[in-house]
Amino acid sequence: MKTANTFLWWRFTLREALLLGFCATFIILTRAALRLHFNLPGHSMFFMMFFLIMARGCVPKIGSATLVGLISGFVCLLLGMAKMGPLILVNFVLPAVIVDFGGMIYHRLPSSYAACLLTGVIASASKAVSGLGIDYLMGMETEIIIQHIVVTTIGSTVSGAIGSLLVPPVIRRLQANKLIPGN
């Protein structure tokens, strides 16, 4: 008997690829909806961390969150939803790689509050890398760059931490109802 057909790097089944595509779509939709100016730095990391860790929880394979980050980053770039140009890919891919790395270290990541919190904070703080790049390319003074990065990193980590803490109850409920594989 033949197993399910695999797609995307011969690693994911069609069902898994669809789940990852939905997570990427939801990241883009929430980013488009949150283009409103709430005057809260980093508020978009709330949904990004939620859906990146959800992707890792629904498809517990290496590369699942990275694929979601790549897809959503490219779509965001193609739709012109960022002022950063191609550096927007760093905002999506780096947190996704960190989520995948956290999932490799601790395979029960999506169902653990502490692991989700730690991963969400670290992945959200990685947004500072692209902010540093943009600020240096613009020729800002070092003192202003540091202040800007500190404020945006604090906002991103708080939003990412809150978003990541919402994942474990959803994952546990999906596992209890046998909609996704359990640990």
N, C-alpha and C positions, 0 to 999 in steps of 0.2 A: 504494500500500500504506500503510495507516494504522499509525502508530507506537503504542507502548504507551499505554494510558490513564493519565492523570495524576491524582493525588489530592493532597490536602493543599496548599492554596494553589496548585494547578495547577503544582506544582514537582517533585513526587516521583512516581515510578511506584509501582504497587502493591508490587512487589518491594522498592523502596527504603523505602517506608513500613513494610513488615513488618520489614526489617532494623533500622530505627530504633526500632520498637516493641519488638523483642527487646532492644536495648541498654537502653532505658528500663526494661523489665521486669527485666533483670539488675541494674540499679542498685538498684531497689526491693528485689529479693530479697536482695541482699548487704547492703543497709542493715538489712533485717529480721533477717538472720542475725547481723549484727554489733551487735545491740542488747545483746549481752553486754558486760559492762564489763571491758575489757582494761586499764584504767587507762593507756591510751595516747591522748593527745589527738590528734584528727585522723585516726584509723585508717580512718575511712570514706572518706576522700579517695583511698585506694589504688585501690579498685574504681571510684569515680566517675570519676577521671581516666582510668583504663584504658578504660572503656566510652564516655566522651565522645570521646576521641581515636579509638577504634575506630569509632564512629559516623561521624566525619568521614572516616576512611580508607575505610570500606565504601561510603559515599555521599558522594563528593567534591563536594558542592554547598553553596553558601552557605545557612546556616540549618539544616543537618542536626543539628549538635550542639546548637543552640539549641532545636530541636524536642524532642530527647531530654531536655534539661534542663527544658523546660516540662512535658512529659508526666510525667516522674518527680517533679518538684516538686509538681504538682497531685495526683498519686496519693498521694504521701507526706503531703500536707496533708489529703486526704480520709480517709486511713486513720488519721490522728492519730498519726503516727510521730515527731512532733517536739514539743519543749517550747516552741518558738519561735512557734508559731502561723503566721500568714500570712508572717512574715519568713523562713520556711523556703524560700520561693520564691527569695529572693535567694541562698541557699546553692546552689541548683541552677542558676538561670538565669545568674548572673554568671560562674561558671566556664565554662559552655557558650558564652556570648557571646565570652569570651576565646579559647576553642578555635577558634570560627568565625573570629574576627578573625585569629588566628595562621595559620589555613588560607588566608585571603584574602591575607595578606602573603607566605606561603611555601607554594605549592600542594603541595609534596612533604613537608609536615609529618609525616604519619603514618609515613613510611618513613625519617625522619632521626632518629637518636638525639639529636643536639644540639637540634634544633627541638622534639622531644617533651619533652625535659628542660626547656628554657626555658619552653615553654608550660605544662607541668605545674606548674612551680614558681610561675609568675605566677598561673595559674588557682586553684591551691590557696591561695595567699596571699590571694586575694580573699575567702575565707571570713571574714577579719577584719572586713570591712565589716558583715556582719550581727551579728557578735559585739559590735562597738562599739555598734551600735544597741540591742541587747538590754541591754547593760551600762549604757548611759546611761539607758534607760527604767526600769531597776530602781533608779536613783539611787545607783549605786556611786561610791566615791571615785575620783578620776582616777588615783591611784597604783596602786590595785588593778586598775583597768580596763587600764592599760598592761601590768602584769605578766601579767594573764590573757590579753590579746591576744598578747603576745610568746610565751608558752608554747604557746598553741593554734595560732598561726601557724607556729611552728617544727615542731610535730608534723604539721600539715596539709601543709606544704611537703615535708617528708621523705617522708611517705606518698604524696603526689601525685607526687613525682619518681620514686619507685620504681615506682609503678603506670604512669606514662607511659613509662618505659623498657622496659616489657614489650610495648608496642604494635608497634614496628618489626619485630621478628622475625615476629610473627603476620601483620602486613600483607604483609610480603614473601613469606611462605609462601602466603598466600591469592592474591596476585598471580601467583606462580610457577605455581600450579595453576589459574590462570584462573578463580577463583571470584569475584573482584572485578576491576574494570578497573584496569589498570596505569597508571603515569605516562606 
